[in-house]
Amino acid sequence: MSGGGGVTIAKSRPEYYFYEARKLAGKPLKVLDGAGEQMSFYGRTLAWIPKTLVHYTREVLRLLAEVAFGTGGLAVVAGTVGVMVLMSGFTGVVVGLQGYSALDQIGSQALTGFLSAYVNTREVAPLVAGLALSATVGCGFTAQLGAMRISEEIDALESMAVPSIPFLVSTRVIAGFIAVIPLYVLGLLASYLASREITVIFNGQSAGNYDHYFNLFLPPADVLWSFGKVLIFAFVIILVHCYYGYYASGGPAGVGVAVGHAVRAALVLIAVLDFFLGLAIWGTTTTVRVGG
């Protein structure tokens, strides 16, 4: 085999095993090096945000419209708005159907409104919002930045003394962070409405009974914490997707690879963040008491 500098090392010689051992030992260091590079990128992106708001306001507004309503084929379904509402609505239907069915087995189907307020607000709606954001906005940002990188547009910006990170990355972080607030409002309302309608119309439960338990077990604090979770999800998702797009390489195929890496990383981070945020917010205290 070939060692460093084009030197061929025979497999029977001790140098071969030394080379393999050194390569194996260097893998953890490569992981740490990559993590350090990501942290440096995220830090620079955040540091540029104040100046970005001042100097690139028009670009932020353009990206804000793109995030909300989409471009090209995504605009057919009203962009991210349509995706968010549809996904939240269908998951709300599932919560209503499965919740009523499960509670009906123990004679507590009247508490379906409680289940909708509890499950949709704390877990289902934030997770769906994070997934929708990654699948639409995040992938779009990765592909855009990746295409700019392989076509040397980013290098051209730098050569014209235009700092690429604030112009391309910080603007996208700001736009995504702002856009997710009204998007999540629509998604959360869609999940509530879908759960209510499927329970009242399909299962025949009294609307007054459903609304009573829904309002009783939906404290404003839970809604605010739910928004907090989604804002953190959005912030992390956009940073991760922009990182993989900004450092894409290998031609057009490399852009696809970057999108795949970004989606996998974003999904894992959503799951991990959901666990720790849920534990931190509702793990030791509760805003809802069923009895006692």
SULKA-V924970 format. One record per residue. N is the residue number from 1. SS is DSSP state (~ for helix, > for strand, _ for the rest). PHI is phi in radians with two decimals (none if undefined). OMEGA is omega in whole degrees, 0 to 359 (999 if undefined). Layout:
BEGIN
n: [N,N]
ss: [SS,SS]
phi: [PHI,PHI]
omega: [OMEGA,OMEGA]
END
This chain:
BEGIN
n: [1,2,3,4,5,6,7,8,9,10,11,12,13,14,15,16,17,18,19,20,21,22,23,24,25,26,27,28,29,30,31,32,33,34,35,36,37,38,39,40,41,42,43,44,45,46,47,48,49,50,51,52,53,54,55,56,57,58,59,60,61,62,63,64,65,66,67,68,69,70,71,72,73,74,75,76,77,78,79,80,81,82,83,84,85,86,87,88,89,90,91,92,93,94,95,96,97,98,99,100,101,102,103,104,105,106,107,108,109,110,111,112,113,114,115,116,117,118,119,120,121,122,123,124,125,126,127,128,129,130,131,132,133,134,135,136,137,138,139,140,141,142,143,144,145,146,147,148,149,150,151,152,153,154,155,156,157,158,159,160,161,162,163,164,165,166,167,168,169,170,171,172,173,174,175,176,177,178,179,180,181,182,183,184,185,186,187,188,189,190,191,192,193,194,195,196,197,198,199,200,201,202,203,204,205,206,207,208,209,210,211,212,213,214,215,216,217,218,219,220,221,222,223,224,225,226,227,228,229,230,231,232,233,234,235,236,237,238,239,240,241,242,243,244,245,246,247,248,249,250,251,252,253,254,255,256,257,258,259,260,261,262,263,264,265,266,267,268,269,270,271,272,273,274,275,276,277,278,279,280,281,282,283,284,285,286,287,288,289,290,291,292]
ss: [_,>,_,~,~,~,_,>,_,_,_,_,_,~,~,~,~,~,~,~,~,~,~,~,~,~,~,~,~,~,~,~,~,~,~,~,~,~,~,~,~,~,~,~,~,~,~,_,~,~,~,~,~,~,~,_,~,~,~,~,~,~,~,~,~,~,~,~,~,_,_,~,~,~,~,~,~,_,~,~,~,~,~,~,~,~,~,~,~,~,~,~,~,~,~,~,~,~,~,~,~,~,~,~,_,_,_,_,~,~,~,~,~,~,~,~,~,~,~,~,~,~,~,~,~,~,~,~,~,~,~,~,~,~,~,~,~,~,~,~,~,~,~,~,~,~,~,~,~,~,_,_,~,~,~,~,~,~,~,_,_,_,_,~,~,~,~,~,~,~,~,~,~,~,~,~,~,~,~,~,~,~,~,~,~,~,~,~,~,~,~,~,~,~,~,~,~,~,~,~,~,~,_,_,_,_,~,~,~,~,~,~,~,~,~,~,_,_,_,~,~,~,~,~,~,~,~,~,~,~,~,~,~,~,~,~,~,~,~,~,~,~,~,~,~,~,_,_,_,_,~,~,~,~,~,~,~,~,~,~,~,~,~,~,~,~,~,~,~,~,~,~,~,~,~,~,~,~,~,~,~,~,_,_,_,_,_,_,_,_,_,_]
phi: [none,-1.78,-1.61,-1.18,1.32,1.37,-1.48,-1.50,-2.01,-1.21,-1.13,-1.45,-1.58,-1.05,-1.08,-1.10,-1.18,-1.15,-1.13,-1.14,-1.13,-1.16,-1.15,-1.16,-1.19,-1.41,-1.10,-1.05,-1.18,-1.14,-1.10,-1.12,-1.12,-1.13,-1.12,-1.12,-1.11,-1.12,-1.08,-1.11,-1.10,-1.12,-1.10,-1.15,-1.08,-1.18,-1.13,-1.46,-1.03,-1.00,-1.23,-1.10,-1.08,-1.48,-1.65,-2.17,-1.08,-1.11,-1.17,-1.09,-1.13,-1.10,-1.19,-1.09,-1.15,-1.16,-1.12,-1.29,-1.95,1.33,-2.37,1.12,-1.14,-1.16,-1.20,-1.09,-1.79,1.14,1.16,-1.11,-1.02,-1.10,-1.09,-1.08,-1.16,-1.13,-1.11,-1.16,-1.11,-1.20,-1.20,-1.11,-1.06,-1.11,-1.06,-1.14,-1.14,-1.20,-1.11,-1.11,-1.07,-1.20,-1.23,-1.11,-1.20,-1.98,1.23,-2.10,-1.09,-1.13,-1.53,-1.08,-1.08,-1.07,-1.11,-1.11,-1.11,-1.36,-1.34,-1.05,-1.21,-1.46,-2.20,-1.12,-1.11,-1.09,-1.15,-1.09,-1.09,-1.11,-1.14,-1.11,-1.15,-1.18,-1.27,-1.88,-1.16,-1.06,-1.09,-1.10,-1.12,-1.07,-1.14,-1.09,-1.18,-1.12,-1.12,-1.14,-1.17,-1.31,-1.60,1.13,-1.21,-1.15,-1.11,-1.14,-1.06,-1.10,-1.19,-1.63,1.14,-1.77,-1.10,-1.27,-1.13,-1.16,-1.28,-1.80,-1.80,-1.05,-1.09,-1.24,-1.10,-1.12,-1.09,-1.14,-1.13,-1.27,-1.19,-1.19,-1.16,-1.15,-1.08,-1.25,-1.00,-1.13,-1.13,-1.14,-1.10,-1.11,-1.18,-1.10,-1.13,-1.13,-1.10,-1.17,-1.15,-1.20,-1.32,-1.36,-1.42,-1.35,-1.60,1.34,-1.36,-1.11,-1.11,-1.13,-1.14,-1.08,-1.11,-1.06,-1.27,-1.12,-1.22,-1.16,-1.92,-2.15,-1.26,-1.00,-1.07,-1.12,-1.14,-1.14,-1.13,-1.09,-1.11,-1.05,-1.06,-1.15,-1.11,-1.16,-0.96,-1.07,-1.04,-1.21,-1.04,-1.17,-1.05,-1.12,-1.12,-1.17,-1.07,-1.18,-1.25,-1.13,-1.85,-1.15,-2.69,1.68,1.37,-0.98,-1.10,-1.14,-1.14,-1.08,-1.10,-1.10,-1.09,-1.07,-1.07,-1.13,-1.12,-1.07,-1.11,-1.15,-1.11,-1.11,-1.14,-1.06,-1.11,-1.15,-1.12,-1.07,-1.10,-1.24,-1.19,-1.08,-1.16,-1.26,-1.48,-2.05,-1.23,-1.92,-2.18,-2.39,-1.74,-2.25,-2.16,-1.39,-2.87,1.51]
omega: [182,175,179,178,177,180,180,181,179,183,182,184,180,181,180,181,177,180,180,179,179,179,179,180,182,182,177,179,177,178,179,179,178,178,178,178,178,180,178,179,180,179,178,178,180,181,182,187,180,180,178,179,182,190,186,181,181,178,177,180,178,180,178,177,179,180,185,189,175,176,177,183,180,181,180,180,179,174,182,178,181,180,181,182,181,180,180,179,181,176,175,176,180,178,179,181,183,179,179,181,181,181,180,180,179,177,182,184,178,182,179,177,176,182,179,180,185,187,181,185,189,189,191,183,177,180,179,178,178,179,179,180,179,184,182,184,183,180,178,178,179,181,180,182,177,178,177,181,184,176,176,176,179,177,179,177,180,181,177,178,173,181,188,184,178,184,185,187,182,178,180,177,180,181,179,181,180,186,186,182,177,178,181,175,180,180,180,177,179,179,177,183,181,179,181,184,181,179,184,185,185,183,174,179,179,180,179,179,179,183,180,182,177,181,181,185,176,178,179,180,179,179,179,177,177,176,178,178,183,179,177,176,183,181,182,182,183,177,182,181,179,179,183,176,183,182,177,179,175,177,181,178,179,177,177,177,180,178,178,178,182,180,180,180,181,180,178,181,177,180,181,180,179,179,185,178,177,178,182,185,186,185,184,178,180,176,182,176,179,180,178,999]
END
